[in-house]
Amino acid sequence: MWRSCFLYSGRCHLSHVQSSAVVKHVPVNTTVVRHWSNIPFITMPLIRSHGKSFAHRSELKHAKRIVVKLGSAVVTRGDECGLALGRLASIVEQVSMLQNQGREMMIVTSGAVAFGKQRLRHEILLSQSVRQALHSGQNQLKDMAIPVLEARACAAAGQSGLMALYEAMFTQYSICAAQILVTNLDFHDEQKRRNLNGTLHELLRMNIVPIINTNDAVVPPPEPNSDLQGVNVISVKDNDSLAARLAVEMKADLIIVLSDVEGLFDSPPGSDDAKLIDTFYPGDQQSVTFGTKSRVGMGGMEAKVKAALWALQGGTSVVIANGTHPKISGHVITDIVEGKKVGTFFSEVKPAGPTVEQQAEMARTGGRTLAALQPEQRAEIIFYLADLLTDNREEIISANKKDMEEAESKGRLAPPLLKRLSLSTAKLNSLAIGLRQIAASSHDSVGRVIRRIRVAKDLELEQVTVPIGVLLVIFESRPDCLPQVSALAIASGNGLLLKGGREATYSNQILHRLTQEALSLHGVRDSVQLVNTREEVEDLCRLNKLIDLIIPRGSSELVRDIQKAAKAIPVMGHSEGICHVYVDSEAAVEKVTRIVRDSKCDYPAACNALETLLIHRDLLRTALFDQIIDMLRVEQVKIHAGPKFASYLTFSPSEVKSLRVEYGDLECCIEVVDSVQDAIEHIHKYGSSHTDVIITENEQTAEYFLQHIDSACVFWNASTRFSDGYRFGLGAEVGISTARIHARGPVGIEGLLTTKWLLRGKDHVVSDFSEQGTMKYLHENMPIPQRNIS
């Protein structure tokens, strides 16, 4: 008889092990107790060579062999009698999808007992005598006492039906499934273990999905205090330990454990302060409190964590997630494999820096401190940042050169994006000038009174400006965006999370370091955070409890993806910049070519560049029209013809397939319109509400255009390129908004503020204002005090 250590309730106990078939390979003195978090467990030499678990969620898409463990709460209905067929069908669909992608899927399932309980209850009711049923009446029949059903009998009655259901569901996807029932002895006995291993490998080789369950009809009840026994054997006392043992035995890449909770929390789920642990690192010293056990399963979260840590030790990655939530259960498995932030991911590799959730909390705390500073102090930080940009220009340009060289060598960026990525002395000087503008105009931003009302005698109400909270700004290929947006966030007292593109890694790192150096001037270093972890944009968009506003700056594809992903967080931005210039019949010849050239050719990759040129039909075959065409050809602008324009020409440029195109390059569409009203209708139909221009000498026509175009920016005789925060005198912009919200067009400090109401009274209560009360509402507007901004 051998003695061995095993895990139970945080203590190590001694117990006799009945089987010596396994333990004889390794002497007892090789046992080592490790402590991961507050959960001790046993580390022992594994018979198989150690695999390496994935360090980050994004690597899960490379998982080839996957075990999906379905807890009792996932498989069974809420009444614990019968199966949740809808959920089960969805799970089978997801597993089939992954199997058909070439992955090797295995399912460890519960449900036989619940299915059998349903069948046996039905049989008991049917076995009642007909006479008893007739005399008892329908209502009494429903209330007829059902004897307590023994679990092993339920399992025996339910297992075949459960398997038949799986087979029918998988057949819909042309996938074959096979049933395997195991007990603890199948892992303790060496011969049985080898047979099980060989069977599973053969099934996977034949592209068959093994469906594994404990043989509950014959298995003895789990022994207390028996989590680990022997060498390299985790006691199969529930399906959590079975999934872990099986995954390590089969060298699986990933276990997905589905239960009725979101994952692992830092305190019992449902408590006020409970926070979902996105990634659990066994080396953490954090204290984790476990809640109650599953409503139907044999184990609880503690059992799942112990099994997960054992599997992780064996080289298999683990994710624990909710498989019962109706909004996510239909894609929870595929989301996990795609690397999305679902449930709790177990990783042995702890990153050096804070998590993005911790960064968001730091930004919120730092932002509140920032907002409490005096306006002069916030301005001083921005002035200092402007000085740091000019004083460290050589180091900044050197870092940017690394980004440029890598981007050019990999060939990932188009020429317009390379131009955006590039930083120069001139760019840095312009950037510093813009920051000083922001600092100078920031004194009267946070805490400004915009309305005062005397509600009643000695009851005064104020509406004041306050920061929005925590901003998430996602930007591509534009490192100069980082100090611009940081300055605007500082001036408006907002916490800031920045997510830059990988192509600007070196540039962003030094610019962020300088930003934090400036913030340290008044002890608010943490208010601006640069996300350096490998977070996917879609995952960031799910942090609705930590982020108050998302501002994307990049391609229209990026903006659309963010708007789609951020279902619970407001997004401020524009998905496209389809800007129009309308050349009226009364346009001045000398103005047209200058404005059109600047709008299209100054910076064709910008969102405020001309994309569609509308020309009044009276200008066709005139000298002005010829000058426009000649200028575009000289500038090497590729011309596309709109349907009406093409109809006027015998030999025309290629006709566009769509009039809603943002070219972002030296290309544009030319279309003919009959009048200013026709131009307005075209813009409203095909535009993106960004920036639209009229060129005319007729003031009445111009005013009609200005008043009737429903875009964020509408200009008369001026280039579309003026649609910019710096050129508007805002110092810089956090982005351009085309949404119908408080901020439209270039968004500066004002667009990053919201308001709150302050009510000052003297023992006022609403009942005093009733018909029998002594007070009356006045609702008088009061003068707004002028702030001293000298």
Buried (B, 14 or more C-beta within 10 A) or exposed (E): EBEBBBBBEEEBBEBEBEBEBBBEEBEEEEBEEEEBBEBBBBEBEBBEEEBEBBBBBBBBEEBEBBBBBBBBBBBBBEEBBBBBEEBBBBBBBBBBBBBEEEBBBBBBBBBBBBBBBBBBBEEBEEEEEEEEBEEBEEEEBEEEEEEEBEBBBBBBBBBBBBBEBBBEBBEEBEBEBBBBBBBBBBBBBBEBBEEBBEEBBEBBEEEBBBBBBBBBBEBEEBBEBBBBBBBBBBBBBBBBBBBBBBBBBBBBBBBBBBBBBBBBBBBBBEEEEBEBBBBBBBEBEEEBEBBEEBEBBBBBBBBBBBBBBBBBBBBBBBBBBBBBBEEBBBBBBBBBBBBBBBBBBBBBEEBEEBBBBEBBBBBBBBBBBBBEBEBEBBBBBBBBBBBBBBEBBEEBBEBBBEBBEBBEEEEEBEEBBBBBBBBEEEBBBBBBBBBBBBBBBBBBBBBBBEEBBBBBEEBBBBBBBBBBBBBBBBBBBBBBBBBBBBBBBBBBBBBBBBBBBEBBBBBBBBBBBBBBBBBEBBEBBBBBBBBBBBBBBBBBBBBEEBBBBBBBBBBBEBBBBBBEBBEEBBBBBBBBBBBBBBBBBBBBEEBBBBBBBBBBBBBBBBBBBBBBBBBBBBBEEBEBBEBBBEBBEEEEBEBBBBEBBBEEEEEBBEBBEEBBBBBBBBBBBBBBBEBBEBBBBBBBEBBBBBBBBBBBEBEEBBEBBEEBBEBBBBBBBBBBBBBBBBEBEBBBBBBBBBBEEEBBBBBBBBBBBEBEEEEEEEEBEEEBBEEEEEBEEEEEEEEEEEEEEE
